Amino acid sequence: MRNARPHQITEERYSKWGIDMRLKILQRTPQKLKLEIEGEGHTILNLLESTLLEDENVEFAGYHVPHPLFPNSILLIRTKEGKKPEEALIEALEKMRQKGKELSQEVERAFKEWEKKKRSS
């Protein structure tokens, strides 16, 4: 496999909106990315996995929670030639953010409409 030298394990801590998260890059090659995400489980990773798989350039996306008592998950992404897995990840996260924004706007609209109907009754 050409240039398949994995990068060193790196660890980053993200703290935004009161969410404390650690991210470790376990393996990184031109078409494969394996991450350990501390503090996240099935809820967000299931959505991320399905969003990644919507990308035709993603050959494989999957995750597992190694132990139910520890909130660490392993995410694996493999892409086709010409697409970096980190690009696919960033695009999927942005797509999830946009879907969340659209859902939030729709919920606000529905509640405003409900309040309007309630007042007119």
C-alpha positions, 0 to 999 in steps of 0.5 A: 500500500503506497504511503500507508504509514500511519501517523502518530497517535495524537490527542486533542481536547475540544471544549465548546458549549460546555461539551468536553470531548477528547479526540485521538487519531489512532490511525491515518492513511490517505484513505483511512481514518480511525478515531477514538472519541471520548464522551460520545456514544451511539446517539451522535455516532449513529447519525454521523455514520449514516451521514458519512455513508450518504457520500458516494466517495465513502467506502466504509463508515462504522463505529463501535463502543468497546465497553458499555461502562466507558463513554469512548467510541471508535470511528472508522472511515475509509474513502475511495481514491481521491477523497481524504477521510478527514474531508468526508468527516468534515463534510458530514459534520457540516451536513449534520449541523445544517440538518439540525439548523433546518429542524430547529427552524421547522420546530420554531415555525410549528410552535408559532403556528400552533400558538397562532391557532390556539389564540384564534380558537 
